[in-house]
Amino acid sequence: MNKGVALSKGEWLYFLGADDCLFSSNSLNLISGALEETADILLGAIQYDIKTSDSAFVKKNKGVFISKWSFIMWIKNTTHHQSIFYNRRVFDKNKYATHLSILADYALNLKLFKKKITVKTTSIIIASCKTTGVSKSYGWELYQEEIQLKTALSSKLLQPLFFTIAALKYMIKKGI
């Protein structure tokens, strides 16, 4: 993603996952009207391409996930990468953490949240997303990475709290 940012020319940057697609042929037109020069991020929504085997968490709200930018991001990821448009200036001083293999986008968003960047929200559904990615497998490696990134962005003293939260989320998602 950092290489893509370096090669890009536009004022607004968007990342679309390999197994995802724009929600409709009109998605970019709808979003273009919501982009504001003063905002660092435009946060929208995605709709999951639901399978019968997906969890109740994914099926909630008929698969529509509306990203939210709030303190709750420290507890769980309330943003979806395919629902975010970044103003180019965000990347002048911020990059994706290349040592994170699953949650580099989440780490960047938490870092930006800490910096209190300007965020505009919309309920426009931007992308249709599959539920087969590594972040939806809810393996323990996902939660280990989450503990690592949250600790690095806050304090070593909070690591036991982040571990407890991650362990609880893992058990809930795995039905333990």
C-alpha positions, 0 to 999 in steps of 0.5 A: 500500500505504501508503494501504491501511495508513492506512485499515486497522483490523485488528491484522494486515495482509496484501497480496494481489496483483491476480492472486493469490488465497488458497490455500484457503477455509481459509487465513485460519483456518489462519493465525489460529492461528499469529498471535502478539501478540509477533511483528511478522511471520508468514512463510509460504509461497505456491504458484505457479500454474505454466505450462509456460513458467515457469523452473526457479526457479519450478517448483522444489519443485512451485511451493511457495515457503517464505519465509525471513528470514535474511541471505541476503535481502541476496543475493536476495529470500527472502520473497514478499509474499503470504506475509507477515502484518504486525503493524500496529505495524510500520507505526507507524515504517515505510512502503513506499518509494513511489519504488520501482515494483517492489521496495517490499515487498523494500525494506521487508523488508530495512529490517525485517531490519536492525531485527531485528524479531520474525519467526515462521515457518510452512509454511502455504501462504497464497496461490496466485500467478501468475508473470506479474507484473513481478517475474517478468519478470526485466528489467534494471529490476528489478535496477537497482531492487534495486541502488538499494535495497540501496545505500540501506539499506547503504553506497555502498561496497557498490554494486559488490558489489550490481551484480555480484550483480544482473548475475549473477542477471540473466544466470542468469535470462535464460540468458545 
